[in-house]
Each structure stands twice: as structure tokens, then as C-alpha cells.
Amino acid sequence: MAGVGKCMGIMTAAGFALGAGATYYAKSKQGKAVMQNIEATAKNGKIPIGGMTKDGKLWDGEVTVDEAKKNLNKATKIMSLITGAAAAIGTALIAGATLLLRGKVR
């Protein structure tokens, strides 16, 4: 049984590492392109933003380039962790099914 647990652990860890790593790499590349656009449109180090409140009024605001970069990095890390966890679960299920079908688990 230790062999099955070890195999499942290794496969789950590898699934998490590869899933999170691939997502972080892709989102980092995308984030660099977004930051170039943000820096190009920034005026006096701030980016104009706006939206609509629930009662239908429009509002204007601005955010600094550093704050936008911090928010983008935070979103990238969160998405990487979520994708890594999903990849780990999927990999564990596939590894478990494979071991079960091969008759290693009783």
C-alpha cells in the first residue's frame, strides 16, 4: 500500500507543479503585454477607470500603474494556484484509476 500512496503523491505533486507552472508562465507573458498597454495609456502615472453604480450613475476614477501591476500579479498568482489544484485533482484521479485498473489497489 505504501507504493500506491507514494505513486499517488508523486503524481499529484507533479500535476500541481506542472499545472500551476504552466498557468503562471502563460499569465506572466499575458500580463507583460497588458502592462505595456497600461503604461502607454497612463497619464501622470495614473490610469483612468470608471464604471456604473447599481443605481445607474456613472463614476470616474483612476488607479496608479503600480497598483494595477500589483493587482495583475495577485490575479496571476491566484489563477495559478486554482489551476494547479485542479490539475492535481485531475492527475490524482487519473493515477488512481490507472492503478485500480491495473489491479494494484485491492
C-alpha positions in Angstrom: 0.0 0.0 0.0 2.9 2.3 0.6 3.8 2.0 -3.1 0.3 3.1 -4.2 0.4 6.1 -1.8 3.8 7.1 -2.9 2.8 6.9 -6.6 -0.4 8.9 -5.9 1.6 11.5 -4.0 4.2 11.9 -6.7 1.7 12.1 -9.5 -0.4 14.7 -7.6 2.6 16.9 -6.8 3.7 16.7 -10.4 0.3 17.6 -11.6 0.1 20.6 -9.3 3.6 21.8 -10.2 3.1 21.5 -13.9 -0.4 22.9 -13.9 0.5 25.9 -11.7 3.8 26.5 -13.5 2.3 26.5 -17.0 -0.5 28.8 -16.0 1.9 31.2 -14.2 4.2 31.3 -17.2 1.3 32.0 -19.7 -0.3 34.6 -17.4 3.0 36.3 -16.9 3.5 36.7 -20.6 0.0 38.0 -21.0 0.5 40.3 -18.0 3.6 41.9 -19.6 1.6 42.7 -22.7 -1.2 44.2 -20.6 1.3 46.3 -18.6 2.8 47.7 -21.7 -0.6 48.9 -22.8 -1.3 50.3 -19.4 1.9 52.2 -19.3 1.3 53.5 -22.8 -2.2 54.9 -21.8 -1.2 56.2 -18.4 -1.2 59.9 -17.8 0.9 61.3 -15.0 1.4 57.8 -13.7 -2.4 57.1 -13.4 -4.8 55.1 -15.5 -8.4 56.4 -15.9 -11.0 53.9 -14.9 -14.7 54.1 -14.4 -17.9 52.2 -14.3 -21.6 52.3 -13.4 -23.1 52.0 -9.9 -26.1 49.8 -9.2 -28.4 52.8 -9.5 -27.2 53.6 -13.0 -24.9 56.5 -12.2 -21.5 56.7 -14.0 -18.4 57.3 -12.0 -14.9 58.2 -13.0 -11.7 57.2 -11.1 -8.1 56.5 -11.6 -5.6 53.9 -10.4 -1.8 54.1 -10.3 0.4 52.0 -12.6 2.0 50.3 -9.5 -1.4 49.4 -8.1 -2.5 48.0 -11.4 0.6 45.9 -11.6 0.2 44.7 -8.1 -3.4 43.7 -8.8 -2.4 41.9 -12.0 0.3 39.9 -10.2 -2.1 39.0 -7.5 -4.6 37.7 -10.0 -1.9 35.8 -11.8 -0.8 34.0 -8.6 -4.4 33.2 -7.6 -5.2 31.8 -11.0 -2.0 29.7 -10.9 -3.0 28.2 -7.6 -6.5 27.4 -8.7 -5.3 25.8 -11.9 -2.6 23.9 -10.1 -5.1 22.5 -7.6 -7.5 21.5 -10.4 -4.6 19.8 -12.3 -3.5 18.0 -9.1 -7.0 16.7 -8.6 -7.3 15.5 -12.2 -3.9 13.9 -12.1 -4.7 12.1 -8.9 -8.0 10.8 -10.3 -6.3 9.5 -13.4 -3.4 8.0 -11.5 -5.8 6.3 -9.1 -8.0 4.9 -11.9 -4.9 3.7 -13.7 -3.7 1.9 -10.6 -7.1 0.5 -9.9 -7.4 -0.9 -13.4 -4.0 -2.4 -13.3 -5.0 -4.3 -10.2 -2.6 -2.6 -7.8 -5.3 -1.4 -5.4 -7.4 -4.0 -3.8 
